[in-house]
């Protein structure tokens, strides 16, 4: 149950006079408050867009992003029943969880709320002192949070949300905004149904795990352009043919350790970064005592496509392999980490434990 929130005025004679709380005249005003300052939900948030039409044809009230690149679904209860608003919010979550970087970027830049690029908006919100060109988040949509907003919460809504949160670990919460008016001044006060902040009795597994500072996850799918045997022989992974596929490759710096994953198969190699993100036609390899561009090596794949286009060309990361295996012998079991990004930080401790054992590599800390 939410904590009861009371507001008292201290009169001139030091008597306490309680200020009455009433329901806000319109929850549309709450939406406007949230759009003006989404930080009122407890942390800095960048609004991606409002009133978004999802694949089901319904309209999501507010979609926002936090500094970690995680998405926040904010849905106002309005006059809907507890069952309806909760089911609708979960339906939105099923749509949001599959949004890619490019789709989030398109939502942001197509919104009437914004005039800048997604990357510029993210950096302005979360990196105000960032002097370099706009970069945007390193990772997006690793996790998402669902928040139902109301000017009052009924017991049925509370029971449903607490049940989903406690029994099934659904990342859902509700917040009530008490409304006060005195003379010509208006006030709102926030009350959460469940404490959204980390506390001592919260299960550590329900929060984002610490990152070693060294271990990364990398996607490498064998296609007619990228061949795993080429990557093993010449020491690299590749990504490209669109900004989404190569943008995160720059997060892996020299000395980082990459665990390489093949989609739908599992983990197929681990190695240390020897050269950071480089256009494939500029990456040099040794062949018959000669140094040549990778694209001139006798490859099974073709990394030379669109070589003059910075957006579409192939990029590689140089790797000194510690261990690799055939795709058909990939390391995988239910519950291991997998992600759509080309490169992302690998935090999942269960996955790291399994991979260190499978590839016989030690734990590394920054």
C-alpha positions, 0 to 999 in steps of 0.5 A: 500500500502507498504511504499516506501523504499529508500536507499541513500549513503552519498558521501564525499562531503555530497551529497546524492546519491540514490542507485538503487534497483533491483530485486534479480536474483533468489527468491531461494536465498531469500529462502536460506536467510530465512532458514539461519535466519528466524528472518528476518521476524520480530520475532524469528522463528524455521524452522520446514521444507522446501519444505513440500509435503502437502495432496494435493501433493503441496510443501509448501516452509517453515513451521516455528514456533514462541515462542508461538508454533504458525505456520507460512506458508512462501510461495515465490511468484516466477513467479506465478500469484497473484491469484495462489500464494494466493490461494496456500497459503490459501490451505496450511493454510487449511492443516496446521491448523489441524497439531497435535503436533506429526505431527509437531514433525515428520516433524521437526525430519524427515527434513534433516535440523535438527539432534536434537529432536523437543523439543531440537530444540525448547528449543535451539531457544526460551529457551537458558538458560533452563537447564532442560531436553528438553520440547518443546512448551506448546501449538502448532498450536493455531493460524497460520500466512501466509506470501507471500515473493517476491522480488517485489509485483504487485498491484494485489497481494497487492489488494488480500491480503489486501482484505482478511486481512481487510474484512475476517480477514485472517491472511495473509501478504506479504513482499518484499525484496528490493535488492541492490548491490554496488561494491562487497557488497549486501544488502536486505531491508524488506518492509511489505505490512501491518504492522505486529506489534501491533498498537493502531488502531488494533482491540484488538480481532485480537490479542491473549488475555491475560491469567489470569494465573489460568484458563485452558482448559482440554479435557476429552472424555469418552471412555471404558477406561475413564469414566466421572462418575469415574472422578466426583466421585473420583476427577480427569481427565485422559489422556494417551496412547501416549505422545501427550495425556499426555504431556500438562497435566503437565502445570496445577499446583496445584491451577489452575482452569480447565474447562473440555470439552468433544469433540463434546459435550461441557463443563461438569465441573470445578474444582481446581487442587489438585494434579498435573499430576500423573500416574494413578496407583500412584494416591491415593483415599479413599475407605471405610476409606482405601487409595488405588491406583485409579486403584484399585478402583471400576471404570467403566473405566480401567485406568490400561492399560500399567501401566509400560510404561511411554509413554502409561500409563494413567495419572491423574490430581487431581481435587476438583470439583466446579461443574459438569454436565452430558455429555448430558447437556454440556455447548456449543454454537457456537464460544466457545473455543475448542482445541485438546490439553489435557490441554491448557491455556484458554484465550478466554474471550467470553468462560470464560464469558459463563462458569463462568455464566453457572457454577456459578464460580467467575472470578479468576486472578493470 
